């Protein structure tokens, strides 16, 4: 027997793996391409004495049987090995009958081709029979040869009419506990859950000659694997047998499980959406809705399937709804706000969207709906509130140069409902300085994004002057202003009221100024009268009393003078008041002495109700210091410190004089001055303290800032 091989392939890509395997056999091999025709094939067969021809059937229009016929016509004795992605059982049987020597699937090339070639050339190639059924004819033995059934991608089995498995292929043996001669009833290989289904399938196959079923089979390792089993019946020597194949569908089942899981997940996601979800086809049939669609509208799925989309809306809205659906199909998307009719007769507002998509050549609309009833009601309330508060809104689209005003804005400016404004026309409603201010504000907003809040004057369409408050903000996209928007409020009544209040306050300010001026002058007159009376007094005590009271009156007059000068009729600057009062006392009774005054004064502001008792206390302390602290020396120092921390006001007056007598009783005052200090300190809800020693005395006063205190003299009368 000659040892030459010819390969017939479509291209170099198919030939290369075959060539690499053949090189290992050491047998000479040549090749031709399928497109070279029968003449080239015949020439090679004759000239090269070809013993084996290997043909790749991939993408070949001719069937394997036709290929074998053509080869056998040229050389009936040549061996033919066919290569293909996979061979079905019935196809394999027919190819072997037609004269194929061997059939090799492409994924088995590496493992089987070399062995097959060597077997052919060693004349040892023959089909091993594993199906031993007595009296089977030669054709059946060929069909059931070991080579064919073992080349199948799945399991192969033969069952007799009693249910015993009498023959299997190698794959079956690899997967399951099969021992020839033992009890191999088919039900022994089926899971308990599928036992009944297996029995029914076996009976059906015997009855109708063929059947297909999915069953879980018990494997060697104790597991259970899903198989798709196909069976046909045939009769051999009057004995019926069932010939079957099975394919492991575990991967397919897993894919189906994942698909079902994904479908379940998708269903749950859609049903969890709080709004409506629906799919609509071009025939206006609802293909899918979510649970919220059913719950919110009250219709069952069966009812929805029988309804047209327009059935959910008022008849007046039908044309508008139909146009939106048409737009979605033609342009890809559309949206609308409309009232939907529920099964119980309610009419909530929904914002509905629709997006076009195509699936397997069919057009659909995927839509959503959100209940905006509350939002619509709030918008209605807002419009009513805006009308009542005279607050309108406006918007300017810089891209399309389009200005929009709300109804209230038009009403404020007294223009018609169909008035179509632009930016320039809007600015022209402003007058005088207001026009310049709004023009600049708009320019700054567009250029730099600066917002504005202005109170300006406008002249309405009917020529009426009004005060308005306008607020504006800018929106940018890509660094460029694309939109201005804001509010527009009629504040004419507010402005007129403010002007009336200002005029009234001005009148009261003038009146208070006059009051303080007259009080100051009257106090000055009383002080002058007391001074004249003091000069005429014969007794020194009378003179002293009159002079002390004159100083007290002067201290109060200084307060009214400060209020008059500051045009502030409520609050007094204690630091300024302290400085003026100390200077006045120093000028009045400090002649002939070298007393140095050191002032450490922080800014402290209180109302007049606290300023009066503070000033009287300070007057008593400073006057007493001048009179008594320096009796035996002509020079000295007085330090006055005033401050405020966390609402607590503190005053300290310190001297380096002779101090108080050791037996002086501070707790039980006997003089008018000490009585005033104690009483006025209580009136301030404060505390005071005297410290005295050889190096002088110190007076301390602390009180909290309190605007609710009343008049200074109430506790003295």
C-alpha positions as CSV (number, residue, x, y, z in Angstrom):
1,X,0.0,0.0,0.0
2,X,1.4,3.4,-1.0
3,X,1.9,6.0,1.7
4,X,0.8,9.3,0.1
5,X,-1.8,11.7,1.5
6,X,-3.7,14.5,-0.4
7,X,-5.5,17.2,1.6
8,X,-8.3,19.3,0.1
9,X,-9.0,22.5,2.0
10,X,-10.5,25.9,1.3
11,X,-7.5,28.0,2.2
12,X,-4.1,28.1,3.9
13,X,-5.8,28.8,7.2
14,X,-7.7,25.5,7.2
15,X,-4.7,23.6,5.8
16,X,-2.1,24.7,8.3
17,X,-3.3,22.8,11.4
18,X,-3.8,19.6,9.3
19,X,-0.3,20.0,7.8
20,X,1.4,20.4,11.2
21,X,-0.2,17.1,12.4
22,X,0.6,15.2,9.2
23,X,4.3,16.2,9.5
24,X,4.5,14.3,12.8
25,X,3.5,11.1,11.0
26,X,6.3,11.3,8.5
27,X,4.0,10.4,5.6
28,X,4.3,12.5,2.4
29,X,1.4,14.8,1.9
30,X,0.4,17.2,-0.8
31,X,-2.5,19.7,-1.0
32,X,-4.9,21.3,-3.5
33,X,-7.5,24.0,-3.0
34,X,-11.2,23.2,-3.4
35,X,-11.4,25.7,-6.2
36,X,-9.0,23.9,-8.5
37,X,-11.6,21.4,-9.7
38,X,-11.9,17.7,-10.5
39,X,-9.0,17.7,-13.1
40,X,-6.4,18.7,-10.4
41,X,-7.8,16.1,-8.0
42,X,-7.7,13.3,-10.6
43,X,-4.1,14.3,-11.6
44,X,-3.0,14.2,-8.0
45,X,-4.7,10.8,-7.4
46,X,-3.0,9.2,-10.4
47,X,0.5,10.9,-10.4
48,X,1.0,10.7,-6.6
49,X,-0.6,7.3,-6.0
50,X,-2.7,8.8,-3.3
51,X,-3.9,6.3,-0.6
52,X,-5.7,8.7,1.7
53,X,-7.5,11.9,0.8
54,X,-8.4,14.3,3.7
55,X,-11.2,16.7,2.8
56,X,-12.3,19.8,4.9
57,X,-16.1,20.2,4.3
58,X,-16.3,23.7,5.9
59,X,-18.4,26.2,3.9
60,X,-18.8,23.7,1.1
61,X,-21.9,23.9,-1.0
62,X,-21.8,20.2,-1.8
63,X,-22.9,17.7,0.8
64,X,-20.5,15.1,2.2
65,X,-22.2,12.3,0.3
66,X,-21.8,14.2,-3.0
67,X,-18.1,14.7,-2.2
68,X,-17.5,11.0,-1.5
69,X,-19.3,10.0,-4.7
70,X,-17.1,12.3,-6.8
71,X,-13.9,10.9,-5.1
72,X,-15.0,7.3,-5.5
73,X,-15.7,7.9,-9.2
74,X,-12.0,8.8,-9.6
75,X,-10.6,6.1,-7.3
76,X,-12.9,3.6,-5.7
77,X,-10.1,2.3,-3.4
78,X,-8.9,5.5,-2.0
79,X,-9.5,6.1,1.8
80,X,-11.5,9.2,2.6
81,X,-11.4,11.1,5.9
82,X,-13.9,14.0,6.2
83,X,-13.4,16.9,8.6
84,X,-16.2,19.2,9.8
85,X,-17.2,21.3,12.8
86,X,-19.6,18.5,13.9
87,X,-21.4,15.5,12.5
88,X,-25.0,14.6,13.4
89,X,-25.8,11.0,14.1
90,X,-28.0,10.4,11.0
91,X,-25.5,12.2,8.8
92,X,-22.6,10.2,10.2
93,X,-24.4,6.9,9.4
94,X,-25.1,8.0,5.8
95,X,-21.5,9.1,5.3
96,X,-20.0,5.9,6.5
97,X,-22.5,4.0,4.3
98,X,-21.4,6.2,1.4
99,X,-17.8,5.1,1.8
100,X,-16.2,7.5,4.4
101,X,-13.2,5.9,6.1
102,X,-13.2,8.2,9.1
103,X,-15.1,11.3,10.4
104,X,-13.2,13.8,12.5
105,X,-14.7,16.9,14.1
106,X,-12.5,20.0,14.1
107,X,-12.1,20.2,17.9
108,X,-10.7,16.6,17.8
109,X,-8.1,17.2,15.1
110,X,-5.2,17.3,17.5
111,X,-6.2,14.2,19.4
112,X,-7.5,12.0,16.6
113,X,-6.1,12.8,13.2
114,X,-2.6,11.5,13.7
115,X,-3.9,8.3,15.3
116,X,-6.4,7.9,12.5
117,X,-3.8,8.3,9.7
118,X,-1.4,5.8,11.3
119,X,-4.2,3.3,11.7
120,X,-5.3,3.5,8.1
121,X,-1.7,3.0,6.8
122,X,-1.0,0.2,9.2
123,X,-4.1,-1.6,8.0
124,X,-5.3,-1.8,11.5
125,X,-8.1,0.7,11.1
126,X,-11.5,-0.9,11.7
127,X,-14.6,0.0,13.6
128,X,-14.9,-1.6,17.0
129,X,-18.3,-2.8,17.8
130,X,-19.7,-2.3,21.3
131,X,-23.3,-3.0,20.5
132,X,-23.7,-6.8,20.5
133,X,-27.2,-7.6,19.6
134,X,-27.8,-11.1,18.2
135,X,-29.0,-11.4,14.7
136,X,-28.3,-7.7,13.8
137,X,-27.5,-7.5,10.1
138,X,-24.3,-6.0,8.7
139,X,-25.8,-2.5,8.1
140,X,-26.8,-2.1,11.7
141,X,-23.3,-3.1,12.9
142,X,-21.8,-0.4,10.7
143,X,-24.2,2.2,12.1
144,X,-23.5,1.3,15.6
145,X,-19.7,1.0,15.3
146,X,-17.6,2.4,18.0
147,X,-16.1,5.1,15.9
148,X,-19.4,6.8,15.1
149,X,-21.1,6.8,18.4
150,X,-17.9,7.8,20.3
151,X,-17.4,10.8,18.0
152,X,-20.8,12.2,19.0
153,X,-20.7,15.4,21.1
154,X,-23.1,14.0,23.7
155,X,-24.1,10.7,25.2
156,X,-25.5,7.7,23.1
157,X,-27.6,4.9,24.4
158,X,-29.8,2.0,23.3
159,X,-32.7,0.8,25.4
160,X,-34.7,-2.3,24.9
161,X,-38.5,-2.4,25.3
162,X,-38.2,-3.5,28.9
163,X,-36.3,-0.3,29.7
164,X,-32.8,-1.8,30.1
165,X,-29.9,0.1,28.6
166,X,-28.1,-2.4,26.4
167,X,-25.4,-0.2,24.8
168,X,-23.8,3.2,25.4
169,X,-20.9,5.2,24.1
170,X,-17.7,6.3,25.9
171,X,-19.2,9.7,27.0
172,X,-22.0,7.9,28.7
173,X,-19.6,5.7,30.6
174,X,-17.5,8.8,31.6
175,X,-20.5,10.5,33.1
176,X,-22.6,7.7,34.6
177,X,-22.3,4.5,36.6
178,X,-22.8,2.0,33.8
179,X,-21.7,-1.6,34.0
180,X,-22.7,-4.0,31.2
181,X,-24.6,-7.0,32.4
182,X,-26.0,-5.3,35.5
183,X,-29.4,-3.8,36.2
184,X,-29.2,-0.8,33.9
185,X,-32.8,0.2,33.8
186,X,-33.0,3.8,32.5
187,X,-34.9,5.0,35.6
188,X,-31.8,4.2,37.7
189,X,-30.0,7.1,35.9
190,X,-32.8,9.7,36.4
191,X,-33.2,12.1,39.4
192,X,-36.1,11.3,41.7
193,X,-37.8,14.6,40.8
194,X,-37.8,13.6,37.1
195,X,-38.7,9.9,37.6
196,X,-42.4,10.2,36.5
197,X,-41.4,12.5,33.6
198,X,-38.9,9.9,32.4
199,X,-41.4,7.1,32.5
200,X,-44.0,9.1,30.6
201,X,-41.4,10.1,28.0
202,X,-40.3,6.4,27.5
203,X,-43.8,5.3,27.0
204,X,-44.5,8.2,24.6
205,X,-41.4,7.3,22.5
206,X,-42.5,3.6,22.2
207,X,-45.9,4.7,21.3
208,X,-45.1,7.5,18.8
209,X,-41.6,6.3,17.6
210,X,-39.9,9.5,18.6
211,X,-39.8,12.0,21.5
212,X,-37.7,14.7,23.1
213,X,-37.5,15.6,26.8
214,X,-35.4,17.5,29.4
215,X,-34.4,15.4,32.4
216,X,-31.9,15.7,35.3
217,X,-29.6,12.6,35.2
218,X,-27.5,11.3,38.2
219,X,-23.8,11.5,37.5
220,X,-20.9,9.4,38.9
221,X,-19.9,12.1,41.4
222,X,-23.4,12.2,42.9
223,X,-24.5,15.3,41.1
224,X,-27.4,15.9,38.9
225,X,-27.0,17.4,35.4
226,X,-29.8,18.6,33.0
227,X,-29.8,16.8,29.6
228,X,-31.9,17.2,26.5
229,X,-32.7,13.7,25.4
230,X,-33.9,12.6,22.0
231,X,-35.1,9.1,21.1
232,X,-36.3,7.2,18.1
233,X,-37.5,3.6,17.9
234,X,-36.6,1.0,15.4
235,X,-37.3,-2.7,15.0
236,X,-34.5,-5.3,14.5
237,X,-35.4,-8.9,13.9
238,X,-38.9,-8.1,15.2
239,X,-37.4,-6.6,18.4
240,X,-38.2,-3.0,19.2
241,X,-35.3,-0.9,20.5
242,X,-35.0,2.8,21.4
243,X,-31.9,4.6,20.1
244,X,-31.2,7.9,21.9
245,X,-28.8,10.7,22.3
246,X,-28.4,13.3,25.0
247,X,-26.8,16.8,25.2
248,X,-25.6,18.3,28.4
249,X,-27.7,21.5,28.7
250,X,-26.3,22.7,32.0
251,X,-24.8,25.8,30.5
252,X,-28.0,26.5,28.6
253,X,-30.0,26.0,31.8
254,X,-27.7,28.4,33.6
255,X,-28.1,30.9,30.9
256,X,-31.8,30.5,31.0
257,X,-31.7,30.8,34.8
258,X,-29.7,34.0,34.5
259,X,-32.0,35.3,31.8
260,X,-35.0,34.6,34.0
261,X,-33.2,36.2,36.9
262,X,-32.5,39.3,34.8
263,X,-36.1,39.3,33.6
264,X,-37.3,39.0,37.2
265,X,-34.9,41.8,38.2
266,X,-36.1,44.0,35.4
267,X,-39.7,43.3,36.4
268,X,-39.0,44.2,40.0
269,X,-37.2,47.4,38.9
270,X,-40.1,48.5,36.7
271,X,-42.7,47.6,39.3
272,X,-40.7,49.6,41.9
273,X,-40.7,52.8,39.8
274,X,-43.1,55.1,41.7
275,X,-44.4,56.6,38.5
276,X,-46.1,55.1,35.4
277,X,-44.1,52.9,32.9
278,X,-45.5,51.6,29.7
279,X,-44.5,50.3,26.2
280,X,-46.8,51.1,23.3
281,X,-46.6,49.7,19.8
282,X,-47.5,51.5,16.5
283,X,-51.0,49.9,16.6
284,X,-51.6,51.8,19.9
285,X,-51.6,48.6,21.9
286,X,-50.1,48.5,25.4
287,X,-47.4,45.8,25.3
288,X,-46.2,46.3,28.9
289,X,-47.1,48.4,31.9
290,X,-45.6,48.4,35.4
291,X,-47.5,47.8,38.7
292,X,-47.7,51.5,39.5
293,X,-49.6,52.0,36.2
294,X,-52.2,49.5,37.4
295,X,-52.2,50.7,41.0
296,X,-52.4,54.5,40.3
297,X,-55.0,54.3,37.5
298,X,-57.0,51.5,38.9
299,X,-57.4,49.4,35.7
300,X,-56.5,45.8,35.5
301,X,-53.9,44.6,33.0
302,X,-56.7,42.8,31.0
303,X,-58.6,46.1,30.8
304,X,-55.6,48.1,29.8
305,X,-54.9,45.7,26.9
306,X,-58.3,46.4,25.5
307,X,-58.0,50.2,25.9
308,X,-56.8,52.8,23.4
309,X,-54.3,55.3,24.8
310,X,-56.8,58.2,24.2
311,X,-59.3,56.4,26.5
312,X,-57.3,57.7,29.4
313,X,-57.8,61.4,28.6
314,X,-60.5,64.0,28.3
315,X,-61.9,64.3,24.8
316,X,-60.7,67.9,24.5
317,X,-57.1,66.6,24.9
318,X,-57.4,63.8,22.3
319,X,-55.9,65.8,19.4
320,X,-53.1,67.1,21.6
321,X,-52.2,63.6,22.9
322,X,-52.4,62.0,19.5
323,X,-50.0,64.7,18.1
324,X,-47.5,64.0,20.9
325,X,-47.6,60.2,20.3
326,X,-47.0,60.9,16.6
327,X,-44.1,63.2,17.4
328,X,-42.5,60.5,19.6
329,X,-42.6,58.0,16.8
330,X,-41.4,60.4,14.1
331,X,-38.9,62.5,16.0
332,X,-37.7,60.1,18.7
333,X,-39.1,61.6,21.8
334,X,-41.9,63.9,23.1
335,X,-43.5,64.9,26.4
336,X,-46.8,66.5,27.6
337,X,-48.6,67.4,30.8
338,X,-52.3,66.3,30.9
339,X,-55.0,65.1,33.2
340,X,-55.5,61.3,33.2
341,X,-58.8,59.7,34.0
342,X,-58.6,56.9,36.6
343,X,-61.1,54.0,36.9
344,X,-62.7,55.6,40.0
345,X,-63.3,58.9,38.1
346,X,-60.5,61.0,39.5
347,X,-58.4,63.2,37.2
348,X,-54.9,63.6,38.4
349,X,-52.3,65.6,36.4
350,X,-49.4,63.6,35.0
351,X,-46.2,64.6,33.2
352,X,-45.8,62.0,30.5
353,X,-42.8,61.2,28.3
354,X,-42.3,58.9,25.4
355,X,-39.1,57.7,23.6
356,X,-38.9,55.7,20.4
357,X,-37.1,52.4,20.0
358,X,-37.1,49.6,17.4
359,X,-36.9,45.9,18.3
360,X,-36.7,43.2,15.6
361,X,-38.2,45.5,13.0
362,X,-41.1,46.7,15.2
363,X,-41.5,50.3,16.4
364,X,-42.4,51.0,20.0
365,X,-42.7,53.9,22.4
366,X,-41.3,53.5,25.9
367,X,-42.9,56.0,28.2
368,X,-43.0,57.2,31.8
369,X,-45.5,59.3,33.8
370,X,-45.1,61.2,37.0
371,X,-48.0,62.5,39.1
372,X,-47.7,66.3,39.2
373,X,-51.1,67.0,40.7
374,X,-49.6,68.5,43.9
375,X,-47.1,70.5,41.9
376,X,-49.9,71.9,39.6
377,X,-52.0,72.8,42.6
378,X,-49.1,74.5,44.2
379,X,-48.4,76.4,41.0
380,X,-52.0,77.5,41.0
381,X,-51.7,78.7,44.6
382,X,-48.4,80.4,43.8
383,X,-50.0,82.2,40.9
384,X,-52.8,83.3,43.2
385,X,-50.3,84.4,45.8
386,X,-48.3,86.3,43.1
387,X,-51.4,88.1,42.0
388,X,-52.2,89.0,45.6
389,X,-48.6,90.0,46.4
390,X,-48.2,91.6,43.0
391,X,-45.1,89.5,42.2
392,X,-44.5,88.5,38.6
393,X,-41.7,86.7,36.9
394,X,-39.7,87.2,33.7
395,X,-37.2,85.3,31.6
396,X,-34.9,86.3,28.7
397,X,-33.5,83.6,26.4
398,X,-30.3,85.1,25.0
399,X,-29.8,82.2,22.5
400,X,-33.1,82.8,20.8
401,X,-33.5,86.5,21.9
402,X,-36.9,85.7,23.4
403,X,-38.4,87.5,26.4
404,X,-41.2,86.0,28.5
405,X,-43.4,87.7,31.1
406,X,-45.9,86.1,33.4
407,X,-49.5,87.4,33.6
408,X,-48.7,89.3,36.8
409,X,-45.8,91.1,35.2
410,X,-48.0,92.2,32.4
411,X,-50.6,93.4,34.8
412,X,-48.1,95.5,36.8
413,X,-46.9,97.2,33.6
414,X,-50.5,97.6,32.4
415,X,-50.0,96.0,29.0
416,X,-52.3,93.7,27.0
417,X,-52.2,89.9,27.6
418,X,-50.9,89.3,24.1
419,X,-48.1,91.9,24.5
420,X,-44.9,90.4,23.1
421,X,-41.9,92.1,24.8
422,X,-38.2,92.2,24.0
423,X,-35.2,93.2,26.1
424,X,-35.0,96.8,24.8
425,X,-38.8,97.3,25.2
426,X,-38.6,96.0,28.8
427,X,-35.8,98.4,29.7
428,X,-37.7,101.3,28.2
429,X,-40.4,101.0,30.8
430,X,-37.9,102.3,33.4
431,X,-37.5,106.1,33.8
432,X,-34.6,108.5,34.7
433,X,-31.9,107.1,36.9
434,X,-33.8,103.8,37.2
435,X,-33.3,103.2,33.5
436,X,-29.5,103.7,33.8
437,X,-29.3,101.4,36.8
438,X,-31.3,98.5,35.2
439,X,-29.3,98.8,32.0
440,X,-26.0,98.6,33.9
441,X,-27.3,95.7,36.1
442,X,-28.3,93.7,33.0
443,X,-25.0,94.3,31.3
444,X,-23.1,93.2,34.4
445,X,-25.3,90.1,34.7
446,X,-24.7,89.0,31.1
447,X,-20.9,89.8,31.2
448,X,-20.0,88.6,34.7
449,X,-22.9,86.7,36.1
450,X,-23.6,89.3,38.8
451,X,-27.1,89.0,40.2
452,X,-29.0,92.2,41.2
453,X,-31.9,93.3,43.5
454,X,-33.1,96.8,42.7
455,X,-36.0,99.1,43.7
456,X,-36.7,101.3,40.6
457,X,-39.3,103.5,39.0
458,X,-41.2,102.5,35.9
459,X,-43.9,104.2,33.7
460,X,-46.6,101.7,32.8
461,X,-48.2,101.2,29.4
462,X,-51.0,103.6,30.6
463,X,-48.5,106.2,31.7
464,X,-48.8,105.6,35.4
465,X,-45.7,105.9,37.6
466,X,-44.9,102.9,39.8
467,X,-42.2,101.6,42.1
468,X,-41.1,98.1,41.4
469,X,-38.6,95.7,42.9
470,X,-36.8,93.6,40.3
471,X,-34.4,90.7,41.0
472,X,-32.3,89.1,38.3
473,X,-29.9,86.2,37.9
474,X,-27.9,84.8,35.0
475,X,-27.4,81.2,33.8
476,X,-24.2,80.3,32.0
477,X,-23.4,77.4,29.7
478,X,-19.9,76.8,28.3
479,X,-18.7,80.1,29.9
480,X,-21.4,82.1,28.1
481,X,-24.6,83.6,29.4
482,X,-27.6,81.9,27.9
483,X,-30.5,83.0,30.1
484,X,-31.6,85.8,32.5
485,X,-34.5,85.3,34.8
486,X,-36.0,86.9,37.9
487,X,-39.0,88.4,39.7
488,X,-40.9,91.6,39.2
489,X,-42.9,93.1,42.2
490,X,-45.1,96.1,42.5
491,X,-43.9,97.9,45.7
492,X,-45.6,101.2,45.0
493,X,-47.8,101.0,48.2
494,X,-44.8,100.0,50.2
495,X,-42.7,102.9,48.9
496,X,-45.5,105.4,49.6
497,X,-45.9,104.0,53.1
498,X,-42.1,104.3,53.7
499,X,-42.1,107.9,52.5
500,X,-45.0,108.7,54.9
501,X,-43.1,107.0,57.8
502,X,-39.9,108.9,56.9
503,X,-41.8,112.2,56.9
504,X,-43.4,111.3,60.2
505,X,-40.1,110.3,61.7
506,X,-38.5,113.5,60.5
507,X,-41.2,115.5,62.2
508,X,-40.7,113.5,65.4
509,X,-36.9,114.0,65.2
510,X,-37.3,117.7,64.9
511,X,-39.7,117.6,67.9
512,X,-37.3,115.5,70.0
513,X,-34.4,117.8,69.1
514,X,-36.4,120.7,70.2
515,X,-37.4,118.9,73.4
516,X,-33.8,118.0,74.3
517,X,-32.7,121.5,73.4
518,X,-35.3,123.0,75.7
519,X,-34.6,120.5,78.5
520,X,-30.9,121.3,78.2
521,X,-31.6,125.0,78.3
522,X,-34.0,124.7,81.2
523,X,-31.6,122.6,83.2
524,X,-28.9,125.2,82.4
525,X,-31.3,127.9,83.7
526,X,-32.0,125.9,86.9
527,X,-28.3,125.4,87.3
528,X,-27.7,129.1,87.0
529,X,-30.4,130.0,89.5
530,X,-28.9,127.5,92.0
531,X,-25.5,129.0,91.4
532,X,-26.8,132.5,92.1
533,X,-28.6,131.3,95.1
534,X,-25.4,129.6,96.3
535,X,-23.4,132.8,96.0
536,X,-26.0,134.6,98.2
537,X,-26.0,131.9,100.8
538,X,-24.7,133.0,104.2
539,X,-24.0,129.6,105.5
540,X,-21.3,127.4,104.1
541,X,-23.4,124.2,104.3
542,X,-26.2,125.9,102.2
543,X,-23.6,126.9,99.6
544,X,-22.2,123.4,99.5
545,X,-25.6,121.8,99.0
546,X,-26.6,124.2,96.3
547,X,-23.3,123.7,94.5
548,X,-23.5,119.9,94.7
549,X,-27.0,119.9,93.2
550,X,-26.0,122.3,90.5
551,X,-23.3,119.8,89.5
552,X,-25.8,117.0,89.4
553,X,-28.1,119.0,87.2
554,X,-25.2,119.9,84.9
555,X,-24.4,116.2,84.5
556,X,-27.9,115.5,83.3
557,X,-27.8,118.5,81.0
558,X,-24.7,117.1,79.4
559,X,-26.7,114.0,78.4
560,X,-29.3,116.1,76.6
561,X,-26.7,118.2,75.0
562,X,-25.0,115.1,73.5
563,X,-28.4,113.7,72.3
564,X,-29.1,117.1,70.6
565,X,-25.7,117.3,68.9
566,X,-25.8,113.6,67.7
567,X,-29.4,113.7,66.5
568,X,-29.8,110.4,68.2
569,X,-32.6,110.6,70.7
570,X,-32.3,107.1,72.2
571,X,-28.6,106.1,72.8
572,X,-25.8,107.9,74.6
573,X,-22.0,107.3,74.1
574,X,-20.8,106.8,77.7
575,X,-17.2,107.3,76.8
576,X,-17.9,110.7,75.4
577,X,-20.3,111.5,78.3
578,X,-17.6,110.4,80.8
579,X,-14.9,112.6,79.2
580,X,-17.2,115.7,79.1
581,X,-18.4,115.3,82.7
582,X,-14.9,114.8,84.2
583,X,-13.7,117.9,82.3
584,X,-16.7,119.9,83.6
585,X,-16.0,118.8,87.2
586,X,-12.3,119.5,86.9
587,X,-13.0,122.9,85.5
588,X,-15.5,123.7,88.2
589,X,-13.8,122.6,91.4
590,X,-10.2,121.7,90.4
591,X,-8.8,125.2,90.4
592,X,-5.6,125.6,92.4
593,X,-4.7,121.9,92.3
594,X,-2.4,119.9,90.2
595,X,-4.7,116.9,89.7
596,X,-3.8,114.7,86.7
597,X,-6.7,113.0,84.9
598,X,-6.0,109.7,83.1
599,X,-8.9,108.4,81.0
600,X,-9.0,104.9,79.6
601,X,-12.3,104.8,77.8
602,X,-13.6,102.2,75.4
603,X,-16.6,103.0,73.2
604,X,-19.8,102.1,75.2
605,X,-23.3,102.9,74.0
606,X,-26.4,102.6,76.2
607,X,-29.9,104.0,76.1
608,X,-30.8,107.2,77.9
609,X,-32.5,105.2,80.7
610,X,-29.1,103.8,81.7
611,X,-27.1,106.9,80.8
612,X,-28.8,109.1,83.4
613,X,-28.1,107.0,86.6
614,X,-24.6,106.2,85.3
615,X,-23.8,109.9,84.9
616,X,-25.2,110.8,88.3
617,X,-23.1,108.0,89.9
618,X,-20.0,109.2,88.1
619,X,-20.7,112.8,89.1
620,X,-20.8,111.8,92.8
621,X,-17.6,109.8,92.7
622,X,-15.5,112.3,90.7
623,X,-16.8,115.2,92.8
624,X,-16.2,113.4,96.0
625,X,-12.6,112.5,94.9
626,X,-11.8,116.1,94.1
627,X,-13.2,117.3,97.4
628,X,-11.9,114.7,99.8
629,X,-9.1,112.5,98.3
630,X,-6.4,115.3,98.2
631,X,-7.2,117.3,101.4
632,X,-3.6,117.4,102.6
633,X,-1.8,117.7,99.3
634,X,-2.2,119.9,96.2
635,X,-1.4,117.3,93.6
636,X,-2.5,113.9,92.7
637,X,-3.9,111.6,90.0
638,X,-7.3,110.2,89.1
639,X,-7.6,107.3,86.7
640,X,-11.0,106.6,85.1
641,X,-11.5,103.3,83.2
642,X,-14.6,102.4,81.2
643,X,-15.1,99.2,79.3
644,X,-17.6,96.6,78.1
645,X,-17.2,92.8,77.7
646,X,-20.0,90.4,76.7
647,X,-22.7,93.0,77.6
648,X,-21.2,93.8,81.0
649,X,-20.3,97.4,81.5
650,X,-17.6,98.3,84.1
651,X,-16.4,101.6,85.5
652,X,-13.4,102.1,87.7
653,X,-12.3,105.4,89.4
654,X,-9.0,105.2,91.1
655,X,-7.0,107.9,93.0
656,X,-3.7,108.1,94.9
657,X,-5.2,110.3,97.6
658,X,-5.5,109.9,101.4
659,X,-8.3,107.3,101.3
660,X,-11.3,107.0,103.5
661,X,-11.2,107.0,107.2
662,X,-10.8,103.6,108.7
663,X,-14.1,103.6,110.5
664,X,-16.1,104.8,107.4
665,X,-19.2,102.6,107.0
666,X,-19.7,101.9,103.3
667,X,-22.7,99.6,103.9
668,X,-24.8,102.3,105.8
669,X,-24.3,105.5,103.9
670,X,-25.2,108.7,105.8
671,X,-24.6,111.3,103.1
672,X,-26.8,112.2,100.1
673,X,-24.0,111.4,97.7
674,X,-23.4,107.9,99.0
675,X,-27.1,107.3,99.2
676,X,-27.4,108.3,95.5
677,X,-24.6,105.9,94.5
678,X,-26.2,103.0,96.2
679,X,-29.7,103.7,95.0
680,X,-28.7,104.4,91.4
681,X,-26.5,101.3,91.3
682,X,-29.5,99.2,92.4
683,X,-31.6,100.9,89.7
684,X,-29.1,99.7,87.1
685,X,-29.3,96.2,88.5
686,X,-25.6,96.6,89.1
687,X,-23.1,96.3,91.9
688,X,-20.6,98.8,93.3
689,X,-17.7,98.6,95.7
690,X,-15.3,101.0,97.5
691,X,-11.7,100.0,98.4
692,X,-9.5,102.3,100.4
693,X,-6.0,102.3,101.8
694,X,-2.9,104.4,102.4
695,X,-2.2,104.6,98.7
696,X,-5.7,105.9,97.8
697,X,-9.1,104.6,97.1
698,X,-10.8,102.7,94.2
699,X,-14.5,102.8,93.2
700,X,-15.9,100.0,91.0
701,X,-19.3,99.8,89.2
702,X,-20.6,96.9,87.1
703,X,-24.0,96.6,85.4
704,X,-25.4,94.8,82.4
705,X,-26.6,96.5,79.3
706,X,-30.4,96.5,79.3
707,X,-32.6,98.6,77.0
708,X,-35.7,97.9,79.0
709,X,-34.8,100.0,82.0
710,X,-37.1,102.9,82.7
711,X,-36.5,106.5,84.0
712,X,-33.7,107.4,86.3
713,X,-35.6,109.1,89.1
714,X,-38.3,106.6,89.8
715,X,-36.6,105.0,92.8
716,X,-35.5,108.3,94.3
717,X,-39.0,109.9,94.8
